[in-house]
Structure formats: structure tokens, C-alpha cells
Amino acid sequence: MLRKALQQAHSLRWLGTNEYDGRRHDLVIFAWHNGLTPTLYIDSETHHLSKYEMLFPDNLTGDTLSEVGYPTYREVSGLQV
């Protein structure tokens, strides 16, 4: 997800801060080529991506919010994954 955000760096926007899972997060949004706009929740202390949300529009059934979380990270060859 972060690679996709960097590919669309010209569309990155900071939305402010919000609390998620008891921690403060910076919210960043960007535009994908397909018109979707994922919202990234970046932990303000660790700078890890904690989750992202996407709103899928549907004229028949209504909009659907999809959420993908990353609750834990571990170190592999010096990288947090």
C-alpha cells in the first residue's frame, strides 16, 4: 500500500490525526488511478502503517467501507514487516 501511495505522491494529502486502537495516528489520503481514495492510518509514534480504509461506491446497494489492519510487525533482515 505504501508503494502505491508513493507512486501517487502528487495526490497525497494529510487529513489530520485520529485515535485508532488506543493510539494517535496521522491520517493520509491519496488518489489511485482507478478513482478510489485509500485512507492510511500511520502510527504517530512508531510511523508504522496500522491500517487503511477504502470506500467502494455502489449505486445499487450503497457505499461499502473496507478496512485492512496491520496489528503487529516483526523484524526480518533489519526491516520491519
C-alpha positions, 0 to 999 in steps of 0.5 A, spaced: 500 500 500 505 504 501 508 503 494 502 505 491 501 511 495 508 513 493 507 512 486 501 517 487 505 522 491 502 528 487 495 526 490 497 525 497 494 529 502 494 529 510 487 529 513 489 530 520 490 525 526 485 520 529 485 515 535 485 508 532 486 502 537 488 506 543 493 510 539 494 517 535 495 516 528 496 521 522 491 520 517 493 520 509 489 520 503 491 519 496 488 518 489 489 511 485 488 511 478 482 507 478 478 513 482 478 510 489 481 514 495 485 509 500 485 512 507 492 510 511 492 510 518 500 511 520 502 510 527 504 517 530 509 514 534 512 508 531 510 511 523 508 504 522 502 503 517 496 500 522 491 500 517 487 503 511 480 504 509 477 504 502 470 506 500 467 502 494 461 506 491 455 502 489 449 505 486 445 499 487 446 497 494 450 503 497 457 505 499 461 499 502 467 501 507 473 496 507 478 496 512 485 492 512 489 492 519 496 491 520 496 489 528 503 487 529 510 487 525 516 483 526 523 484 524 526 480 518 533 482 515 533 489 519 526 491 516 520 491 519 514 487 516 
